[in-house]
Amino acid sequence: MLNLATLLEASVKEHPHRPAIVMGDRRLSYAELNGAANQFANGLRAIGIQRGDKVALMLPNVPYFPIAYYGILKAGAVVVPLNVLLKGREVEYHLNDSDAVAVAAFEMFTEEAYKGFQNLPACRTLIIASANPATPPPIQDERVTTLGRVMYRQPPTFDTVQTMPDDTAVILYTSGTTGQPKGAELSHFNMFYNAQFAADKLVGITPDDVLLGVLPLFHSFGQTCTMNAGLSAGATVVLLPRFEPDTALGAMQQAGVTLFAGVPTMYWAMLNVPEVAQRFDVPKIAEKLRLCLSGGAAMPVELMRAFEEQFGVMILEGYGLSETSPVASFNVRDKPRKPGSIGVPIWGTEMKIFDDNDQPLDAGERGEIVIRGHNVMKGYYKKPEATAETMRHDWFHSGDIAYQDEDGYFFIVDRKKDMINRGGFNVYPRELEEVLMTHPAVSLVAVIGVPDEKLGEEVKAIVVRQASDPTTEDELLEWCKEQFAAYKRPRYLEFRESLPMTATGKILKRELS
C-alpha cells in the first residue's frame, strides 16, 4: 500500500506546529494544512468522488493548491493539474481527454474554466476557489459550487484511501511534436520516490529549510522538487503566485529562503534587476541561500557563473520530463559538478544514448536520450499507440539529443525536433498550426522558435494567406490571444508568399527564421 499523500502525513506527525505553507501574511502549519486537505477529501466524497476518479486543478501557487492536491490523493482520486493560462477550448480538451469528473479553478480563471466545463456533462462539478471562502458561486449553474461550500462543516480527519504503489496518482499533460497534448500517467510510487530522492539525496532538505515556491505547482518541476520534496522533509514552502524578479528577491530576503529551484530565465531576470545591490540586502540573501536548482531548459554557463558570483551560492543543474516524474539526472552534491552538463542519472534510473536504430552509442557520440527506471510513467492515458512508440524496448525515448562523456555525465545538444522552449515552457508547433489553419485567412502556416535574449526562444508564426484576404498580421495576432494560453501564443507573425518544402511536401522549417 502506498499513497503519495503520506509524504504530508508523515511530516504532520513529526512537525505538527511547524509552518508548512506561507503566502504573504498567511501561514498554515502542517496540522492546519493536513486538516484542510482532510476536509476537502471529505467534501469530495460527499459530492460523489470515488477512488480512481479524475479531478482537475486549475489553481496557481496559492495555499488552495496543496490543500486540494493532497485532498484528492487522500480520497483515492487522481490529480490532473492544468496550466492556469489555458483558454476555454484547451480546458475542454484536457477535461474531456482525462475523463475528469470535477475541476477546481481559482476565481480569476472562472471564465475560461467554465467555457471548457459547460459542454461536458461527464464533468459533473466545477469548484470555484475564492480568496473569501464564503463568496457564493459566481455562475448560476447547479453544477457549479465553491471550495468553501465543499469543505463547509466537513471534519478535519479522514482515513486516507490505501492505494497501491502502481495506482495512478497524477496525470501530467505534456505533448509530442505530433498531435494534441498527452496525459502522462504517474503512479504513487513514481511521484513518491522522485520527491524523496530530491529531498534526501539531491538537496538534503531539513525542517529548518525554507523553499521558495515560484515554479508553477501545476508543472512537474515545482510539484515534485519544491512542494512534495519540501513538505516531505518538514520544511517551509513560501508560495508566490507569479514570478517577478523583484518579488522573488524580496521574498528571499524577508523569509530567509535557503533553497531555490527555477528555470534559467528566472536566474537571468533576478541577475538583471536594476540597482539590485541598492534595493535589496544581497549579502543577507546570500547568507541564507545555501543551494539552487536549475532545470526546464539548458542554463548558459556564463549565466550560472554570474549568478553564483552575485549571490554566493552553488547552482545544481539537472534534467527531467513530465514522463519521468520529472527528475532523471542531476549534478548531485556528493559528486563533482560539471557546469553545462545535466549530471548523472539518479539512483535506480538508467540513461543511455541511442542511435536511430535504438542501439547504444559510445561516449562522445550524439544521439537520443533514453531512460528506464522507477521514475518512468506508466504510459500516456488512453493512448496506447503513443505509449508504444515512446516506450520502445522498455526504454522511454525522450526525443532529446545529447552525448555522454567519459565520466558518465550527460550534455544536452539540442531539444526535441521542432519543439520551442519558451522560458522553460514547452511549446509544440503542430498544435498551434492546426488551430491557426482554422482561421479563414490562413492557407498554410509554419510555427517556429526564434532566439530571444530573455526567454531563450519566442514563438513565431509564418503564414501564407488565402488569396486576396485582407486580414492583417496584427488582426491575426489578436485572434491568437483568444485561442492560446499566453505562454504559447505567437508573439511574432509574418506573411509570406510561400514556404520552402521538400520533394515530398514537408515544410523545411530549418530554412525559416
N, C-alpha and C positions, 0 to 999 in steps of 0.2 A: 504494500500500500504506500502511495506517495501522492501528496497534494502540494503544489507549488506554494500555496498559502501558508504551509508550515514554516517557511522562511520567516514570515512575520510572527507567527505564533510562538516560535522558539525564542525570539527576541523579547516578546512580551513577558514571558516567564522570567527571563534574566534581568530585564531592564524596564519594568512597567511604567516607571515615572520619568524616565529619560525622554527628552524631546525627540520625536521621530520625524515630524514634518514641520517646517517653518515656512511661512509665506507672509512677508511684511510683519505686521504685529501679531498675526495669528500663529499659535503653536499648538500642535497636537502631540501628546505623549504617546508612547507605544500602547498603553492601555486604552487611551481615547481613540486612537486610530483603529485598533482591533475591535473595540466596541462598536464603532460606527460601521466598520465592514460587516460585523455580525448583524447589525440592524438592517443593512442593505441586503444581506443574504436572506434574512427572514422575510423582508419585503418582496424579494424576487420570488421566493417560494409562494408567498401569498397571492401573487398575480399569475401563478401557474408555471413559473420557470422550473424545468426539471433537469436532472442530470444529463449532460451531453448537449443541451440546448445551446445555441449560439447567441451571445449578447454583444452587440457592437457598442463601442465607446467613441464618441466624438468630443473628447474633452482635452483642453490644453493642460499645461503644467500647473494645476491647482489641486488643493487637497482632495477634491472630489475624485480625482483620477485614482490614487491608491485606494481610497475608500471603495469605489466601485470595482476596481480591478480585483482586489482581494475578496470582496463580497461575492463576485461572480464565481471565482475559483472555489470559495468555501461551499457555495451552493452546488458544486459539481458541474457547473456550466463551463462554456468555452468563451474566452475573451477574444473579441475581434476589434482591435484598435484601428481607428480610422484617422487619416490625416484631417485635421480640423479645417484645412483650407479647401477641401473638396467642394465642388459645386453639386447642385441637386442631381443632375444626370449621373455624376460619378458616384454620389452617395447611393443612388438607387441600384447601380450596378453592383457595388460592394455588398449591400444588404441582401440583394437577390442571390448573388453568387455564393455567399457564405451561408445562406439559409437562416439568417438572423431572425429570431422571433421577437427581439426587442432591441432598442437602441437608446442609449443615454447620451444626450447632447448638452453642451453648455449653452446658456441662454443667448449669448451673442451669435451662436451658429444655428439658432432655431429655424430661420427661414430656409436655408439650404438643406438642413436635416429633414424638415417637413416635406420639402419638394421631393426628396428621394424616398421618403417613407410612405407618403399618402396613397400611392398606387400599388402598394404591396400588401395585400390582405394577410399574407402569411406572417408578415412582421406585425405582431399584434399590438405592441405598445411603444410609444415614443415617450421617453422620460426626460423632462427638461430640468437641468440642474441650474438653479438660480443662486446668486450671491445671498439673497434672503430666502431661506427655505420655506417661509410662509407665503411667498408670492404665488398667486394662483396660476394655472396654466395659461400661457399667452395665446393659445389657439383653442377655439371652441370645437373640440372633436373628442368624442367619447374614448378614443384610443390614445389620447394624449393626457399625460399626468405629469407630476413633478417628482423630483428626487425627495423633496421634503415629505410629500404625501406617501411615497413608497416606504420611507423609513419611519413615519409617524407612529409612535407608540409601539414600535417593534422592540423586543427585548435585546439587550446588548450581549447576549450569549447565543451561541449557535454550535451545534455539533457538525463540524466540518465533514463533508462527504468524503469518504475514503476511496479516492480514485486510485487507479492502477498507474504505475510509472509510465506505461506506454499510452495511456489515455491522452487525448489531445487537450492541452491546456490553453493554447493561444493559436490563433490563425493570423499570421502577419502577411499583409499584402505586399507583394513585390511584382516585378514584371520582367518578361524577357524582351528581346528585341522584336518579337513577333506577337501580335495579338494583344488581348486585354490583360490587365493585372491578374496575377495568380496568387492564391492564398496558400502560404507555406504552413503546413500543419506541424506545430512543435509540441512535443509531449511534455508532461510534467517533469520527466527526468531530463530531457533536453535543456529546459529552462532552469531547472533547479541546479544542475551541476555546473552549467555555464556561469550562473550567478555566484555559486560557491567558489568556483575557480577564480573568478575576478576578485572576489572579496579576500580570499585566503592566500592564493599563490601570486596573483598578478600585482595586487596593490597592498595586501596586508592591512585591510581595514580593521580598525578597532572602534570601540564605543566612544572614544574621545575624538574621532574624526568628524569633520563637517564637510559634506559634499555639496557642491553647487549643482542643482538640477536644472540646467538650462537647455540641454539636449531634449528634444520633444520626447515625451514618455510614450507616445504612440509609435515611436521608432525603436527598433531593436537595441540600438546602442545605448540610448538613455534608459530604456526599460530594464535592461539587464545590468549594465555596468554602473548605473547610478542608483536607480530605485531598488531593484531586487538585491543587488550586491550590498548597497549601503544599509538597507533595513535588515538584511540577514545578519549583519555584524553588529547591530545595535547602535549604529552611527546616526547622525542627524543629517537629513536631506533638506536643503534650503531651495525652495522652488521659485523659479522665475517663469512666468507665463510666456515671455517672449525675450529673445536675445537682443539686447542693445549693449554695446561695449561699455558705455558709461555706467549703465545699471549693473552690469556684471561685476565691474571693478568695485562699484560702491557696495554691492552685496558681499564681495570677498573681504573688503575692509571691515564692514560692520559686523559680519557674522563670524569672522575669523576662519574663513574657508581653508581647509587643509588639502582637499583633493578636488581636482577639476578635470572633467572629461569633455572634450569638444572636438569639432571638426576644424581643419586648418584655417578656414575663413574666420572663425571666431578668434583664433590666436592673432591672425592678421589684423582684425578690427581692434582688438584691445591694444595691440602694439602700436597702432596708428592713431590712438585717441589724442587729440591736440592738447598740449600742455599737461600731459599726464602726471608729471612729477609735481606740478604746482597744484593740481586739483585733487590728487589722491596721495595717501600716505603709502607710497610704493614700498619703502622698507618694512612697514608693518604688514602689508600684504605678503611680501616675500618671506618674512619671518614665519608666518603661519603656513603658507602654501608649501607642502612637502613633496607633492608629486602631481604630474599632469599626464593625461592620456589623450592620444590623438588617433582618430580613425575616420572612416567615411570617405576619405579621399587621400591621395598622397600628399604629404607635407613637404614643401621645399626645404632642403637642408638649411639654407640661409635664414629662412623664417624661424626654424627651430632654434638655431644658434642665437638669433637676435632676441627671441622671447626668453630663452633660458638666461641670457646675459642680463636682460632688463629685470627679470623677476627672481633670479637666483634659484631656479627650480629645474629639475630634470623632466623632460617630456618623453614618455614611452609611446612608441608608435606601433600599431598593430593592424590586423586585417580581419575582416569578417563579413558576413552577409546575413540577411534575414533568414535564409535557409540553414544557417549554421548557428543560430541561437544567440548572438551572432559571432562570438569570438572564435576564431580558428587559429590564429597565430599572433604572437606579440613579442616585442622585446621585453623580456621579463627581468625582474630585479636581481635574480641570483645568477645571471649570465651577462657577459659583456654586451653592451649595447652597440648597435651599428646604425648610426644616423642614416636615414634614407632607405632603410630596409623595413620590412613588416615583421621582422623577427623570425622566430621558430615556431613550429606547431605546438599548441598547448598539450598538456599531458592527456593521453588517451586518444589523441587525434593524429591521423596521418595526413600529410600533404605531399604531393608529388607533382612533377611537371610532365605532362603527357604531350605527345605529338598528335597530329590529326588522325592517326590510326590507333589512338589510345595506347601507345607504347611509351614507357618511361624514358625520359631524356637524361643525359648526364649533366653534371654541374656546369653552369655557364651557358647551357643551351636554352633557348627561349621556346616556351610552349604554354599550354593551358594549365592553370592550377586545378588540381582535382583533390577532393577531400573525402575522408571517411572517418567515422568515429561516433562517440556518444552525443556530439553536438549537431549531427546532421538530421534534418527534418524527416518526418515520416513520408512526406510527399506533398504534392500540390492538391488541395482539396477539390475533389470531383474532376480531376484532370489526369487520368491515368496515362494518356499518351505523352503529355508534357513531362510527367514524372519519369516515365521510362526513358525518355530522351535525355533527361538531365542526370538520371541515376544509372548510367550505363556501367555494367560490370561491377556493380556495388560501389562505385565511386561517384560522388557528387561532382559534376562538371561545372565549374564556376563561370566559364567563358572569359575569364581574365587572363591576360598574358603576362608571364613573369619568368624569372630564372632563379635558380638556387646556387649559392656559392659553395666553395669547398668546405665551409664551416657549417653548412646546413641552414644558413639564413636565406630568406626569400626576398626578392626585389621585384616590385611591380614594374612592368614595361609599358603596358597600355591597358585601357579599360575595355569592357565588352564592346564588340563591334557596333558602331553607330550610337551607343549609349552616350547621353550627355550627363555630366556630373556637375550640377549647378549648386555650388556651395554645400556639397555633401549630400544633396538630394539627387536621386537618380531620375532622370527624365528620359522617357523612351519614345523616340521619334515616331514610330509607326502608329501609336495610339493617337498622337496629335494629328498625324497626317490623315488618318481615317475620319476624324471629326472635321478637319478642315475641308476635306473633299465633299462634305455635305453642304457646304456653302455654295449657293448658286453661281458665285463669281469665280469659283476655283475649278480650273480644268485639270491641273496637275500640281503637285506640291512635294517638296522635299524639306524635311526639318533637320537641321544640323546644329552642332555646337560651335560657337566661335569664342576665341580667347577673351577673357575678362579679368582684369587685374584683381578685382576684389573677390569674385565668386569662382574663379578658375575657368568656368565656361558659362556662356549665356546662350539662350535659345534663339535661333533664327529660322524663320520660315521663308523659303524661296518658292514663289508661286507663279505659275503660268495661268493667266486669266482666260476666262471664256471670251471668245471673240466679241469685241465691241462693248464689253461690260464696263460700266462707268465707276465701279467700286474703287475707292482709293485705298492706299496702304493703311492710312490712319483708321479708316472705317472698318477694315478687316481686323486690325489690332484691337479695336474696341469690341468687336464681336467676340474675339477670343477671350476677353475678360469674363464674359458670361458663360463660357464653355469650359474653362480650365481653372484648376487651382492656381493660385498666384505663383507658386514655386515652379510650375511647369509651362505656363503660357509664354508664347514667343514675345520677346521684347523688341526684336528686330524683324522686319518683313520687307522683302524686296520682290518686285515684279520683274520677270524676265520673259523673253520671247520663247525660250526653250530650255530644256535641261539636258546635260550630257548623259548619254546612255551607252550601254554595252550592246553587242550584237544581239543579245537575247532579250533586250528591252529593259534591263535593270538600270536604274539611275546610278550614275557614277558619283557618289557623294564625295569621294576624295578629291574630286575636281572642283567642288563648290567651296565658297568661302563668303 
